[in-house]
């Protein structure tokens, strides 16, 4: 399964794009954002920073307390401080409740539009068709202007809030300004530059730079440098993402073989693996492990290259070492479980069950881990719990119909009142409600 192969597991997000999950990347996002989340008065255990596979340079907050970062933004950022500037801005939206308050702007705009329709209707009834059309057109324009103004106000508010979070966390705003200048250059390049922000959802980058520059430069944190270890981790994550999502030729252009840095080895390893060049990919992972013996993420990559190249037995040792070095990373454990099952050796199934149970206990949002655990239960002949694992998987993948069928199958074979039975019952209840809702929606069309 592991969509797009490699160590980024795709899941179904709230948005339409695919979420890219990776243990090393998520650990970096947690450490980059934690001081900013705390400065915003939010709970780091609740707020999440999530990576989306989308080439646009963008980030957004949909609902709840999740910040979505596009892969295009992460690869466009030059350093960790720039990414922190983006995260700080998005946290301004979270703390300000902007994803909820946007409906206020919609309501105001809608009220203006309704009023214009009423006035237009009255003019039409009075026999003035031109006046009616004019009233409705002006109403449409006024409604649009009201909403865009509301959106720009929210963006400015998030900019100022983000600046305050950076200051409280002792993080320089230099990266934030650098990134706005990067966006400004893109506006010039794409001939999208305008002299004012009227008709835009966001203030112009030049306006935002002007507002923030003095504020940042006066802040005591302006000269503060990013922790070199954090910056190194950022460059690693950025390189592996480029290796994962970019065309192999582009990867080799950015990280030519003459570049013997760790990020370059990382990017090339992914690029070669995507092309099924196993020996070249393994040579790059061996270079990484020579530089950093015992690094859990390099061990994970070596195990995955071997596993997905048809050598699951050879993958076991590096994956076991990776799990031992990073026992709190359930996605690596899920990959080890996959490799153990792929060997098709009876003696490996008990270990597979153990590591996969540990993986879903730590992270029950990984449909691939549930899929693998279901295979273990099916192999044991425990079809009821295999059905429960399948129900978990379909529930995460957003397929309520199949989740409901699997949950009901599980309930028929699991003793009532047990934790597994109650879990199956919960999935069945939620899935049935979703199925009924979809049926009503289809009937109303």
Secondary structure, 3 states (H helix, E strand, C coil): CCCCCCCCEEEECCCCCEEEECHHHHHHHHHHHHHHHHHCCCCCCCCEEEEECCCCCCEEECCCCEEEEEHHHHHHCCCHHHHHHHHHHHHHHHHCCHHHHHHHHHHHHHHHHHHHHHHHHHHHHCCCHHHHHHHHHHHHHHHHHHHHHHHHHHHHHHHHHHHHHHHHCCCCCHHHHHHHHHHHHHHHHCCCCCCCCCCCCCCCHHHHHHHHHHHHHHCHHHHCCCCHHHHHHHHHHHHHHHHHHCCHHHHHHHCCCCCCCHHHHHHHHHHHHHCCCHHHHHHHHHHHHHHCCCCHHHHHHHHHHHHHCCCHHHHHHHHHHHHHHCCCCHHHHHHHHHHHHHCCCHHHHHHHHHHHHHHHHHCCCCHHHHHHHHHHHHHHCCHHHHHHHHHHHHHHCCCHHHHHHHHHHHHHHCCCCCHHHHHHHHHHHHHHHHHHHHHHHHHHC
